[in-house]
Amino acid sequence: MAEINALTALGVVVATAATDAVYVMFTSAVVARRRLSAANWSAIWYTLSSFAVISYTENWIYVGFAAIGSWIGAYASMTFLHRPPGGPAPIGAAPE
């Protein structure tokens, strides 16, 4: 049976709590259709959740790639969802 490292366990708890808090901020930015804010929160979200990547691969460089990919994905999604006034409603918008 593997020995549990108390510091690693504490780090997982803190990272998980922070990840959940950041996810709420990300979701709020998406609902408000704030592209830049959503992209930034997404990058932070993936950076925090990448704690597992570091634990398993022992290579921190992947965290940077995860954050960059997350930022691009959130910004592109918000750009696609954002429609100019007078055009069709954004995808997922409630009917009027």
LUMNU-719151 format. One record per residue: chain; x, y, z of N, C-alpha, C, O in turn; residue in one letter; residue number from 1. Coordinates in Angstrom, 2 decimals. Layout:
+----+---------+---------+---------+---------+---------+---------+---------+---------+---------+---------+---------+---------+----+-----+
: ch :     n.x :     n.y :     n.z :    ca.x :    ca.y :    ca.z :     c.x :     c.y :     c.z :     o.x :     o.y :     o.z : aa :   i :
+----+---------+---------+---------+---------+---------+---------+---------+---------+---------+---------+---------+---------+----+-----+
:  A :       X :       Y :       Z :       X :       Y :       Z :       X :       Y :       Z :       X :       Y :       Z :  A : NUM :
...
+----+---------+---------+---------+---------+---------+---------+---------+---------+---------+---------+---------+---------+----+-----+
//
This chain:
+----+---------+---------+---------+---------+---------+---------+---------+---------+---------+---------+---------+---------+----+-----+
: ch :     n.x :     n.y :     n.z :    ca.x :    ca.y :    ca.z :     c.x :     c.y :     c.z :     o.x :     o.y :     o.z : aa :   i :
+----+---------+---------+---------+---------+---------+---------+---------+---------+---------+---------+---------+---------+----+-----+
:  A :    0.84 :   -1.18 :    0.00 :    0.00 :    0.00 :    0.00 :    0.89 :    1.25 :    0.00 :    1.87 :    1.33 :    0.74 :  M :   1 :
:  A :    0.54 :    2.22 :   -0.83 :    1.35 :    3.42 :   -0.95 :    1.14 :    4.33 :    0.26 :    0.04 :    4.41 :    0.81 :  A :   2 :
:  A :    2.20 :    4.99 :    0.66 :    2.13 :    5.93 :    1.78 :    1.50 :    7.23 :    1.30 :    1.78 :    7.69 :    0.20 :  E :   3 :
:  A :    0.65 :    7.80 :    2.12 :   -0.02 :    9.06 :    1.78 :    0.85 :   10.21 :    2.26 :    1.23 :   10.26 :    3.43 :  I :   4 :
:  A :    1.16 :   11.12 :    1.35 :    1.93 :   12.31 :    1.69 :    0.93 :   13.38 :    2.12 :    0.10 :   13.80 :    1.32 :  N :   5 :
:  A :    1.02 :   13.83 :    3.37 :    0.07 :   14.80 :    3.92 :    0.09 :   16.12 :    3.14 :   -0.96 :   16.72 :    2.92 :  A :   6 :
:  A :    1.25 :   16.56 :    2.74 :    1.36 :   17.82 :    2.00 :    0.68 :   17.71 :    0.63 :   -0.01 :   18.63 :    0.20 :  L :   7 :
:  A :    0.88 :   16.59 :   -0.04 :    0.22 :   16.36 :   -1.33 :   -1.29 :   16.29 :   -1.15 :   -2.04 :   16.86 :   -1.94 :  T :   8 :
:  A :   -1.74 :   15.59 :   -0.10 :   -3.17 :   15.49 :    0.17 :   -3.77 :   16.88 :    0.43 :   -4.84 :   17.20 :   -0.09 :  A :   9 :
:  A :   -3.08 :   17.69 :    1.21 :   -3.55 :   19.05 :    1.47 :   -3.57 :   19.86 :    0.19 :   -4.51 :   20.62 :   -0.06 :  L :  10 :
:  A :   -2.55 :   19.71 :   -0.63 :   -2.51 :   20.41 :   -1.91 :   -3.68 :   20.03 :   -2.81 :   -4.24 :   20.89 :   -3.49 :  G :  11 :
:  A :   -4.04 :   18.76 :   -2.81 :   -5.18 :   18.31 :   -3.61 :   -6.48 :   18.95 :   -3.10 :   -7.31 :   19.39 :   -3.90 :  V :  12 :
:  A :   -6.65 :   18.99 :   -1.79 :   -7.86 :   19.60 :   -1.21 :   -7.94 :   21.08 :   -1.58 :   -8.99 :   21.56 :   -2.01 :  V :  13 :
:  A :   -6.84 :   21.79 :   -1.41 :   -6.83 :   23.23 :   -1.71 :   -7.05 :   23.46 :   -3.21 :   -7.82 :   24.34 :   -3.59 :  V :  14 :
:  A :   -6.37 :   22.69 :   -4.05 :   -6.52 :   22.85 :   -5.50 :   -7.95 :   22.54 :   -5.94 :   -8.49 :   23.22 :   -6.81 :  A :  15 :
:  A :   -8.55 :   21.52 :   -5.35 :   -9.92 :   21.16 :   -5.71 :  -10.90 :   22.26 :   -5.30 :  -11.78 :   22.63 :   -6.06 :  T :  16 :
:  A :  -10.73 :   22.78 :   -4.09 :  -11.61 :   23.87 :   -3.62 :  -11.46 :   25.10 :   -4.51 :  -12.45 :   25.72 :   -4.89 :  A :  17 :
:  A :  -10.22 :   25.45 :   -4.83 :   -9.98 :   26.61 :   -5.69 :  -10.52 :   26.36 :   -7.09 :  -11.08 :   27.27 :   -7.71 :  A :  18 :
:  A :  -10.38 :   25.15 :   -7.59 :  -10.88 :   24.82 :   -8.93 :  -12.39 :   24.97 :   -8.99 :  -12.92 :   25.53 :   -9.95 :  T :  19 :
:  A :  -13.08 :   24.49 :   -7.97 :  -14.54 :   24.63 :   -7.95 :  -14.97 :   26.09 :   -7.87 :  -15.92 :   26.49 :   -8.54 :  D :  20 :
:  A :  -14.27 :   26.89 :   -7.07 :  -14.60 :   28.31 :   -6.97 :  -14.37 :   29.01 :   -8.31 :  -15.18 :   29.84 :   -8.73 :  A :  21 :
:  A :  -13.27 :   28.69 :   -8.96 :  -12.96 :   29.31 :  -10.25 :  -13.95 :   28.84 :  -11.32 :  -14.32 :   29.62 :  -12.20 :  V :  22 :
:  A :  -14.38 :   27.59 :  -11.25 :  -15.38 :   27.09 :  -12.20 :  -16.68 :   27.89 :  -12.10 :  -17.31 :   28.18 :  -13.11 :  Y :  23 :
:  A :  -17.07 :   28.25 :  -10.89 :  -18.27 :   29.07 :  -10.70 :  -18.08 :   30.43 :  -11.36 :  -18.98 :   30.94 :  -12.02 :  V :  24 :
:  A :  -16.90 :   31.03 :  -11.19 :  -16.62 :   32.32 :  -11.83 :  -16.61 :   32.19 :  -13.35 :  -17.11 :   33.07 :  -14.06 :  M :  25 :
:  A :  -16.05 :   31.10 :  -13.85 :  -16.04 :   30.85 :  -15.29 :  -17.46 :   30.74 :  -15.83 :  -17.80 :   31.36 :  -16.84 :  F :  26 :
:  A :  -18.29 :   29.95 :  -15.15 :  -19.67 :   29.77 :  -15.59 :  -20.43 :   31.09 :  -15.57 :  -21.21 :   31.38 :  -16.48 :  T :  27 :
:  A :  -20.21 :   31.88 :  -14.55 :  -20.85 :   33.20 :  -14.46 :  -20.45 :   34.09 :  -15.64 :  -21.28 :   34.78 :  -16.21 :  S :  28 :
:  A :  -19.17 :   34.07 :  -15.99 :  -18.70 :   34.87 :  -17.12 :  -19.30 :   34.37 :  -18.43 :  -19.63 :   35.17 :  -19.30 :  A :  29 :
:  A :  -19.45 :   33.06 :  -18.57 :  -20.05 :   32.51 :  -19.79 :  -21.51 :   32.93 :  -19.88 :  -21.96 :   33.37 :  -20.94 :  V :  30 :
:  A :  -22.25 :   32.81 :  -18.79 :  -23.67 :   33.18 :  -18.79 :  -23.82 :   34.67 :  -19.12 :  -24.75 :   35.05 :  -19.82 :  V :  31 :
:  A :  -22.91 :   35.49 :  -18.61 :  -22.96 :   36.93 :  -18.88 :  -22.38 :   37.28 :  -20.25 :  -22.39 :   38.44 :  -20.66 :  A :  32 :
:  A :  -21.86 :   36.26 :  -20.97 :  -21.28 :   36.42 :  -22.29 :  -20.11 :   37.41 :  -22.31 :  -19.98 :   38.24 :  -23.21 :  R :  33 :
:  A :  -19.26 :   37.29 :  -21.30 :  -18.05 :   38.11 :  -21.22 :  -16.89 :   37.26 :  -21.70 :  -16.35 :   36.44 :  -20.94 :  R :  34 :
:  A :  -16.50 :   37.44 :  -22.95 :  -15.50 :   36.57 :  -23.59 :  -14.15 :   36.59 :  -22.89 :  -13.60 :   35.54 :  -22.56 :  R :  35 :
:  A :  -13.62 :   37.77 :  -22.68 :  -12.28 :   37.88 :  -22.10 :  -12.26 :   37.32 :  -20.68 :  -11.35 :   36.58 :  -20.31 :  L :  36 :
:  A :  -13.26 :   37.66 :  -19.91 :  -13.35 :   37.14 :  -18.54 :  -13.49 :   35.62 :  -18.53 :  -12.84 :   34.94 :  -17.74 :  S :  37 :
:  A :  -14.34 :   35.09 :  -19.41 :  -14.52 :   33.64 :  -19.49 :  -13.22 :   32.94 :  -19.88 :  -12.87 :   31.91 :  -19.32 :  A :  38 :
:  A :  -12.51 :   33.51 :  -20.84 :  -11.25 :   32.92 :  -21.28 :  -10.22 :   32.95 :  -20.15 :   -9.50 :   31.97 :  -19.95 :  A :  39 :
:  A :  -10.13 :   34.05 :  -19.43 :   -9.18 :   34.14 :  -18.33 :   -9.52 :   33.16 :  -17.20 :   -8.64 :   32.48 :  -16.69 :  N :  40 :
:  A :  -10.81 :   33.10 :  -16.82 :  -11.22 :   32.16 :  -15.77 :  -10.97 :   30.73 :  -16.21 :  -10.59 :   29.88 :  -15.40 :  W :  41 :
:  A :  -11.18 :   30.44 :  -17.49 :  -10.95 :   29.09 :  -17.99 :   -9.48 :   28.70 :  -17.88 :   -9.16 :   27.58 :  -17.50 :  S :  42 :
:  A :   -8.60 :   29.63 :  -18.21 :   -7.16 :   29.35 :  -18.11 :   -6.77 :   29.09 :  -16.66 :   -5.98 :   28.19 :  -16.37 :  A :  43 :
:  A :   -7.32 :   29.88 :  -15.74 :   -7.03 :   29.67 :  -14.32 :   -7.59 :   28.33 :  -13.87 :   -6.94 :   27.60 :  -13.12 :  I :  44 :
:  A :   -8.81 :   28.01 :  -14.33 :   -9.46 :   26.75 :  -13.97 :   -8.58 :   25.56 :  -14.37 :   -8.35 :   24.66 :  -13.57 :  W :  45 :
:  A :   -8.11 :   25.57 :  -15.60 :   -7.27 :   24.46 :  -16.07 :   -5.90 :   24.45 :  -15.40 :   -5.33 :   23.38 :  -15.18 :  Y :  46 :
:  A :   -5.38 :   25.59 :  -15.07 :   -4.11 :   25.62 :  -14.36 :   -4.24 :   24.95 :  -13.00 :   -3.39 :   24.16 :  -12.60 :  T :  47 :
:  A :   -5.32 :   25.26 :  -12.30 :   -5.55 :   24.63 :  -11.00 :   -5.81 :   23.14 :  -11.13 :   -5.30 :   22.34 :  -10.35 :  L :  48 :
:  A :   -6.61 :   22.77 :  -12.12 :   -6.94 :   21.35 :  -12.26 :   -5.76 :   20.54 :  -12.79 :   -5.78 :   19.31 :  -12.75 :  S :  49 :
:  A :   -4.74 :   21.21 :  -13.27 :   -3.56 :   20.52 :  -13.78 :   -2.66 :   20.00 :  -12.66 :   -1.63 :   19.39 :  -12.94 :  S :  50 :
:  A :   -3.04 :   20.23 :  -11.42 :   -2.29 :   19.69 :  -10.30 :   -2.15 :   18.17 :  -10.46 :   -1.11 :   17.60 :  -10.14 :  F :  51 :
:  A :   -3.21 :   17.53 :  -10.96 :   -3.17 :   16.08 :  -11.18 :   -2.15 :   15.72 :  -12.26 :   -1.47 :   14.70 :  -12.15 :  A :  52 :
:  A :   -2.05 :   16.56 :  -13.30 :   -1.08 :   16.29 :  -14.36 :    0.33 :   16.30 :  -13.79 :    1.15 :   15.44 :  -14.10 :  V :  53 :
:  A :    0.60 :   17.28 :  -12.94 :    1.92 :   17.37 :  -12.33 :    2.16 :   16.14 :  -11.45 :    3.24 :   15.57 :  -11.46 :  I :  54 :
:  A :    1.14 :   15.75 :  -10.69 :    1.29 :   14.61 :   -9.79 :    1.59 :   13.33 :  -10.55 :    2.39 :   12.51 :  -10.10 :  S :  55 :
:  A :    0.95 :   13.14 :  -11.70 :    1.11 :   11.90 :  -12.44 :    2.29 :   11.90 :  -13.40 :    2.96 :   10.88 :  -13.55 :  Y :  56 :
:  A :    2.55 :   13.03 :  -14.04 :    3.63 :   13.06 :  -15.03 :    4.93 :   13.64 :  -14.48 :    5.99 :   13.42 :  -15.05 :  T :  57 :
:  A :    4.84 :   14.37 :  -13.38 :    5.98 :   15.05 :  -12.78 :    6.65 :   16.01 :  -13.76 :    7.86 :   16.24 :  -13.70 :  E :  58 :
:  A :    5.86 :   16.56 :  -14.65 :    6.38 :   17.52 :  -15.61 :    5.44 :   18.71 :  -15.67 :    4.36 :   18.62 :  -16.26 :  N :  59 :
:  A :    5.82 :   19.82 :  -15.09 :    4.97 :   20.99 :  -14.96 :    4.70 :   21.70 :  -16.28 :    3.76 :   22.49 :  -16.36 :  W :  60 :
:  A :    5.48 :   21.46 :  -17.29 :    5.34 :   22.20 :  -18.54 :    3.97 :   21.99 :  -19.18 :    3.48 :   22.86 :  -19.90 :  I :  61 :
:  A :    3.35 :   20.84 :  -18.92 :    2.03 :   20.57 :  -19.49 :    0.96 :   21.49 :  -18.93 :   -0.08 :   21.69 :  -19.57 :  Y :  62 :
:  A :    1.18 :   22.05 :  -17.77 :    0.22 :   22.98 :  -17.19 :    0.09 :   24.22 :  -18.09 :   -1.02 :   24.71 :  -18.31 :  V :  63 :
:  A :    1.19 :   24.69 :  -18.58 :    1.15 :   25.85 :  -19.48 :    0.37 :   25.56 :  -20.76 :   -0.40 :   26.40 :  -21.22 :  G :  64 :
:  A :    0.58 :   24.38 :  -21.31 :   -0.16 :   24.01 :  -22.51 :   -1.64 :   23.88 :  -22.22 :   -2.47 :   24.27 :  -23.04 :  F :  65 :
:  A :   -1.99 :   23.33 :  -21.06 :   -3.40 :   23.19 :  -20.68 :   -4.05 :   24.57 :  -20.53 :   -5.18 :   24.77 :  -20.97 :  A :  66 :
:  A :   -3.35 :   25.50 :  -19.91 :   -3.89 :   26.85 :  -19.73 :   -4.07 :   27.57 :  -21.06 :   -5.09 :   28.23 :  -21.28 :  A :  67 :
:  A :   -3.11 :   27.44 :  -21.95 :   -3.22 :   28.08 :  -23.27 :   -4.39 :   27.49 :  -24.06 :   -5.18 :   28.23 :  -24.64 :  I :  68 :
:  A :   -4.49 :   26.17 :  -24.08 :   -5.60 :   25.53 :  -24.79 :   -6.94 :   25.90 :  -24.21 :   -7.91 :   26.10 :  -24.94 :  G :  69 :
:  A :   -7.01 :   25.98 :  -22.91 :   -8.24 :   26.37 :  -22.23 :   -8.65 :   27.78 :  -22.60 :   -9.82 :   28.05 :  -22.89 :  S :  70 :
:  A :   -7.69 :   28.70 :  -22.58 :   -7.97 :   30.09 :  -22.91 :   -8.49 :   30.20 :  -24.34 :   -9.50 :   30.87 :  -24.59 :  W :  71 :
:  A :   -7.82 :   29.55 :  -25.27 :   -8.25 :   29.60 :  -26.67 :   -9.64 :   29.01 :  -26.83 :  -10.47 :   29.58 :  -27.53 :  I :  72 :
:  A :   -9.90 :   27.87 :  -26.20 :  -11.20 :   27.23 :  -26.31 :  -12.33 :   28.08 :  -25.76 :  -13.38 :   28.20 :  -26.39 :  G :  73 :
:  A :  -12.11 :   28.68 :  -24.60 :  -13.16 :   29.52 :  -24.00 :  -13.39 :   30.78 :  -24.83 :  -14.53 :   31.18 :  -25.04 :  A :  74 :
:  A :  -12.32 :   31.41 :  -25.28 :  -12.47 :   32.64 :  -26.07 :  -13.18 :   32.35 :  -27.40 :  -14.06 :   33.10 :  -27.81 :  Y :  75 :
:  A :  -12.78 :   31.28 :  -28.06 :  -13.41 :   30.92 :  -29.33 :  -14.88 :   30.56 :  -29.13 :  -15.73 :   30.96 :  -29.92 :  A :  76 :
:  A :  -15.18 :   29.82 :  -28.07 :  -16.58 :   29.47 :  -27.79 :  -17.42 :   30.70 :  -27.54 :  -18.53 :   30.82 :  -28.06 :  S :  77 :
:  A :  -16.90 :   31.60 :  -26.74 :  -17.65 :   32.82 :  -26.44 :  -17.81 :   33.69 :  -27.69 :  -18.83 :   34.35 :  -27.85 :  M :  78 :
:  A :  -16.81 :   33.69 :  -28.56 :  -16.91 :   34.45 :  -29.81 :  -18.01 :   33.85 :  -30.68 :  -18.79 :   34.59 :  -31.28 :  T :  79 :
:  A :  -18.07 :   32.54 :  -30.76 :  -19.09 :   31.86 :  -31.55 :  -20.48 :   32.09 :  -30.97 :  -21.44 :   32.27 :  -31.72 :  F :  80 :
:  A :  -20.59 :   32.09 :  -29.65 :  -21.89 :   32.28 :  -29.01 :  -22.37 :   33.73 :  -29.08 :  -23.57 :   34.00 :  -29.07 :  L :  81 :
:  A :  -21.43 :   34.66 :  -29.15 :  -21.77 :   36.08 :  -29.16 :  -22.22 :   36.50 :  -30.55 :  -21.47 :   36.40 :  -31.52 :  H :  82 :
:  A :  -23.44 :   36.94 :  -30.64 :  -24.00 :   37.39 :  -31.93 :  -24.22 :   38.90 :  -31.88 :  -24.57 :   39.43 :  -30.83 :  R :  83 :
:  A :  -24.02 :   39.59 :  -33.00 :  -24.24 :   41.04 :  -33.02 :  -25.72 :   41.35 :  -32.81 :  -26.58 :   40.54 :  -33.15 :  P :  84 :
:  A :  -26.03 :   42.53 :  -32.25 :  -27.44 :   42.90 :  -32.04 :  -28.23 :   42.85 :  -33.34 :  -27.73 :   43.22 :  -34.40 :  P :  85 :
:  A :  -29.46 :   42.40 :  -33.25 :  -30.34 :   42.32 :  -34.41 :  -30.20 :   41.03 :  -35.19 :  -31.03 :   40.72 :  -36.04 :  G :  86 :
:  A :  -29.15 :   40.26 :  -34.90 :  -28.95 :   38.99 :  -35.57 :  -29.69 :   37.88 :  -34.84 :  -30.46 :   38.15 :  -33.92 :  G :  87 :
:  A :  -29.46 :   36.66 :  -35.23 :  -30.10 :   35.55 :  -34.55 :  -29.65 :   35.48 :  -33.08 :  -28.55 :   35.91 :  -32.74 :  P :  88 :
:  A :  -30.50 :   34.94 :  -32.24 :  -30.20 :   34.80 :  -30.82 :  -28.98 :   33.89 :  -30.64 :  -28.75 :   32.97 :  -31.42 :  A :  89 :
:  A :  -28.20 :   34.17 :  -29.58 :  -27.06 :   33.28 :  -29.30 :  -27.52 :   31.86 :  -29.06 :  -28.63 :   31.63 :  -28.58 :  P :  90 :
:  A :  -26.67 :   30.92 :  -29.38 :  -26.98 :   29.52 :  -29.15 :  -27.22 :   29.31 :  -27.67 :  -26.44 :   29.76 :  -26.84 :  I :  91 :
:  A :  -28.30 :   28.65 :  -27.34 :  -28.63 :   28.37 :  -25.95 :  -29.39 :   29.47 :  -25.26 :  -29.72 :   29.34 :  -24.09 :  G :  92 :
:  A :  -29.68 :   30.56 :  -25.97 :  -30.43 :   31.67 :  -25.37 :  -31.88 :   31.27 :  -25.17 :  -32.45 :   30.51 :  -25.96 :  A :  93 :
:  A :  -32.47 :   31.79 :  -24.12 :  -33.88 :   31.50 :  -23.83 :  -34.76 :   32.19 :  -24.87 :  -34.47 :   33.32 :  -25.28 :  A :  94 :
:  A :  -35.84 :   31.54 :  -25.30 :  -36.73 :   32.19 :  -26.26 :  -37.42 :   33.39 :  -25.63 :  -37.70 :   33.40 :  -24.43 :  P :  95 :
:  A :  -37.70 :   34.40 :  -26.43 :  -38.33 :   35.62 :  -25.91 :  -39.82 :   35.48 :  -25.87 :  -40.52 :   36.40 :  -25.46 :  E :  96 :
+----+---------+---------+---------+---------+---------+---------+---------+---------+---------+---------+---------+---------+----+-----+
//
